[in-house]
Amino acid sequence: MTRKTWLRMLALVSAFALLAAACGGGDDSESASGDGGAASCEADQTDGDLALYNWSEYIDPDLITKFEEESGVSVTQDFYDSNEAMQPIVTAGGSGYDVIVPSDYMVSILIEAAEAGETSIQKLNWDAIPNRANIAADFASGLPYDPDAEWSAPYQWGTTGLGVNEAALGGDVPRTWGLIFDPALIEEYGTSGSFTMLNDPRETMGAALKYLGYSLNSTSEEELAEAQEVIATARDAAAAFDSDQYDELLGSGDSLVAHGYSGNFIVQFDEADNPDDFTYFVPDEGGTRWVDNMAVVADAPHPCTAHAFINFILDAENGAALTNWNFYASPNAASEEFIDPEVLEDPIVYPQDQSKLEFIADTGDFETNFTDAFTAAKG
């Protein structure tokens, strides 16, 4: 059974479990914090089963089983394909989720909502997360989206770029976003109908902005309009806007170029009949470096279990198991000795040159411009 098949089956089971929980009503925890304040919990304390809302293909099922066995609780999972899909479900209140895994800029947005008194996320009780000591210094504090590390704990980090079928296009394919945005290159390599772009406003608008030589965090309406036009022009030649199956489509030969996330491509290439047929790179114009984080939902039914899960993931060996499974870089310094050497030394997982990489930043009220431009570009 492939990872995605397993995860889709799990998603169906999770949906029924969450529905049953909602219908049953009640909350067996009195620790939940609805005002942004941290829950009152002790290390490894649990207060019910865990409802995890995560990206697909992002956690080893064996880690879920291990947490269930060690904590004595059950875990249900649901999956989302973009931060923008997750956010309104959480901020509407009553989602039933305990832990979410938002990307950097979305953490900023959720913090702002929490500080405005809206349903969002709650501050972490770090006393209940002693494995915080394992976090690498670069990720422990000072990150632009949560400078004082009050609201989130780092989960994994990686890059966004292009996966390419070199067997079909040749080994000298140019390392440029033009492979999905430049009509001349699309025609030259015969990729019309054979490339995909992420169905994600900030990632895809950001890629177009980088292609044009701008910051992916540009708040210039003129630059954003140029990026919108780039995507709109490429739209008719694209096979799909897809954030779920893009790696599978590339591996199966249904697409030749795919916009997506570093670790997903490595997993897919490893499972392909001919792994050497494929490559992944961040285009020369630059791209996204991102950090995904664990956060506790403001009205989480089981905030103490949520903290226990975060502490579990930040364990050195568990953090290594996560990276060895999904091939994303770990922010856990204590995990490095347990990470497979070929993973730790892979420049796709741990890129050496990060000079052209940017974090996606929260642009405040301008965020709606990204979403509106992307929606218009897709037509």
WORA-V208265 format. One record per backbone hydrogen bond with DSSP energy under -1.0 kcal/mol. NH is the residue of the N-H (numbers start at 1). CO is the residue of the C=O. E is the energy in kcal/mol with one decimal. If there is no record, write none. Layout:
nh=NH co=CO e=E
nh=NH co=CO e=E
This chain:
nh=6 co=2 e=-2.4
nh=7 co=3 e=-2.7
nh=8 co=4 e=-2.6
nh=9 co=5 e=-2.1
nh=10 co=6 e=-2.4
nh=11 co=7 e=-2.3
nh=12 co=8 e=-1.6
nh=13 co=9 e=-2.0
nh=14 co=10 e=-2.9
nh=15 co=11 e=-2.4
nh=16 co=12 e=-1.8
nh=17 co=13 e=-2.2
nh=18 co=14 e=-2.9
nh=19 co=15 e=-2.1
nh=20 co=16 e=-2.4
nh=21 co=17 e=-2.2
nh=22 co=18 e=-2.4
nh=23 co=19 e=-2.5
nh=24 co=20 e=-2.1
nh=25 co=21 e=-1.2
nh=41 co=39 e=-1.1
nh=45 co=42 e=-2.1
nh=50 co=74 e=-2.6
nh=52 co=76 e=-3.0
nh=53 co=99 e=-2.8
nh=54 co=78 e=-2.5
nh=63 co=60 e=-1.4
nh=64 co=60 e=-1.3
nh=65 co=61 e=-2.3
nh=66 co=62 e=-2.3
nh=67 co=63 e=-2.5
nh=68 co=64 e=-2.4
nh=69 co=65 e=-2.5
nh=70 co=66 e=-2.6
nh=71 co=67 e=-2.5
nh=72 co=68 e=-2.1
nh=76 co=50 e=-2.5
nh=78 co=52 e=-2.1
nh=80 co=54 e=-1.5
nh=86 co=82 e=-1.5
nh=87 co=83 e=-2.7
nh=90 co=86 e=-1.7
nh=91 co=87 e=-2.8
nh=92 co=88 e=-1.1
nh=93 co=90 e=-1.3
nh=98 co=51 e=-3.0
nh=99 co=51 e=-1.5
nh=100 co=295 e=-2.3
nh=104 co=291 e=-1.2
nh=107 co=103 e=-1.8
nh=108 co=104 e=-1.4
nh=109 co=105 e=-1.7
nh=110 co=106 e=-2.6
nh=111 co=107 e=-2.7
nh=112 co=108 e=-2.4
nh=113 co=109 e=-2.0
nh=114 co=110 e=-2.4
nh=115 co=111 e=-2.7
nh=116 co=112 e=-1.0
nh=117 co=114 e=-1.7
nh=118 co=113 e=-2.6
nh=122 co=296 e=-2.4
nh=123 co=36 e=-2.8
nh=124 co=150 e=-2.9
nh=126 co=124 e=-1.0
nh=128 co=125 e=-1.8
nh=129 co=126 e=-1.6
nh=132 co=129 e=-1.9
nh=133 co=130 e=-1.6
nh=134 co=131 e=-2.0
nh=135 co=132 e=-1.8
nh=136 co=331 e=-3.0
nh=139 co=136 e=-1.8
nh=140 co=136 e=-1.1
nh=142 co=147 e=-3.2
nh=149 co=146 e=-2.3
nh=153 co=294 e=-2.1
nh=155 co=292 e=-3.2
nh=156 co=292 e=-1.1
nh=157 co=329 e=-2.3
nh=158 co=290 e=-1.7
nh=160 co=288 e=-1.7
nh=161 co=260 e=-2.5
nh=162 co=281 e=-2.7
nh=163 co=258 e=-3.1
nh=164 co=279 e=-3.0
nh=165 co=256 e=-2.5
nh=166 co=164 e=-1.2
nh=166 co=277 e=-1.7
nh=167 co=277 e=-1.5
nh=169 co=165 e=-2.1
nh=170 co=166 e=-2.8
nh=173 co=170 e=-1.0
nh=176 co=174 e=-1.6
nh=179 co=176 e=-1.6
nh=180 co=177 e=-2.1
nh=181 co=177 e=-1.2
nh=182 co=178 e=-2.3
nh=186 co=182 e=-2.5
nh=187 co=183 e=-2.2
nh=188 co=184 e=-2.6
nh=189 co=185 e=-2.5
nh=191 co=186 e=-2.0
nh=193 co=237 e=-4.5
nh=194 co=191 e=-2.9
nh=196 co=257 e=-1.7
nh=197 co=240 e=-2.1
nh=200 co=198 e=-1.6
nh=204 co=200 e=-2.6
nh=205 co=201 e=-2.1
nh=206 co=202 e=-1.7
nh=207 co=203 e=-2.2
nh=208 co=204 e=-2.0
nh=209 co=205 e=-2.2
nh=210 co=206 e=-2.5
nh=211 co=207 e=-2.3
nh=212 co=208 e=-1.6
nh=213 co=210 e=-1.3
nh=214 co=209 e=-3.0
nh=218 co=215 e=-1.6
nh=224 co=220 e=-2.4
nh=225 co=221 e=-2.0
nh=226 co=222 e=-1.8
nh=227 co=223 e=-2.2
nh=228 co=224 e=-2.5
nh=229 co=225 e=-2.0
nh=230 co=226 e=-2.1
nh=231 co=227 e=-2.2
nh=232 co=228 e=-2.6
nh=233 co=229 e=-2.4
nh=234 co=230 e=-1.7
nh=235 co=231 e=-1.5
nh=237 co=234 e=-1.1
nh=238 co=234 e=-1.1
nh=239 co=195 e=-3.4
nh=242 co=197 e=-2.5
nh=249 co=245 e=-2.8
nh=250 co=246 e=-1.6
nh=251 co=247 e=-2.4
nh=252 co=248 e=-2.3
nh=254 co=249 e=-1.3
nh=255 co=249 e=-1.8
nh=256 co=194 e=-3.9
nh=257 co=194 e=-1.6
nh=258 co=163 e=-2.5
nh=259 co=196 e=-1.5
nh=260 co=161 e=-2.3
nh=262 co=159 e=-2.4
nh=265 co=261 e=-1.6
nh=266 co=262 e=-1.9
nh=267 co=263 e=-2.3
nh=268 co=264 e=-2.2
nh=269 co=265 e=-3.1
nh=270 co=266 e=-2.3
nh=271 co=267 e=-1.4
nh=277 co=274 e=-2.2
nh=278 co=275 e=-1.7
nh=279 co=164 e=-2.0
nh=281 co=162 e=-2.0
nh=284 co=175 e=-3.0
nh=286 co=283 e=-2.4
nh=287 co=356 e=-1.2
nh=289 co=358 e=-2.5
nh=290 co=158 e=-2.3
nh=292 co=156 e=-2.7
nh=293 co=102 e=-2.4
nh=294 co=153 e=-3.7
nh=295 co=100 e=-2.2
nh=297 co=98 e=-2.1
nh=298 co=120 e=-2.7
nh=300 co=297 e=-2.0
nh=306 co=302 e=-1.9
nh=307 co=303 e=-2.1
nh=308 co=304 e=-2.3
nh=309 co=305 e=-2.3
nh=310 co=306 e=-2.1
nh=311 co=307 e=-2.4
nh=312 co=308 e=-2.0
nh=313 co=309 e=-2.4
nh=314 co=310 e=-1.7
nh=315 co=312 e=-1.2
nh=319 co=315 e=-2.9
nh=320 co=316 e=-1.7
nh=321 co=317 e=-2.3
nh=322 co=318 e=-2.0
nh=323 co=319 e=-1.8
nh=324 co=320 e=-2.9
nh=325 co=321 e=-1.1
nh=326 co=322 e=-2.6
nh=327 co=323 e=-2.2
nh=329 co=157 e=-1.6
nh=333 co=134 e=-1.3
nh=334 co=134 e=-1.3
nh=335 co=332 e=-1.2
nh=336 co=333 e=-1.1
nh=338 co=335 e=-2.3
nh=343 co=340 e=-1.2
nh=344 co=340 e=-2.4
nh=345 co=341 e=-2.1
nh=346 co=343 e=-1.1
nh=350 co=346 e=-2.9
nh=357 co=354 e=-1.4
nh=358 co=287 e=-2.1
nh=366 co=363 e=-1.7
nh=367 co=364 e=-2.0
nh=369 co=366 e=-1.1
nh=370 co=366 e=-1.2
nh=371 co=367 e=-1.9
nh=372 co=368 e=-2.8
nh=373 co=369 e=-2.7
nh=374 co=370 e=-2.4
nh=375 co=371 e=-2.4
nh=376 co=372 e=-2.3
nh=377 co=373 e=-2.4
nh=378 co=374 e=-2.1
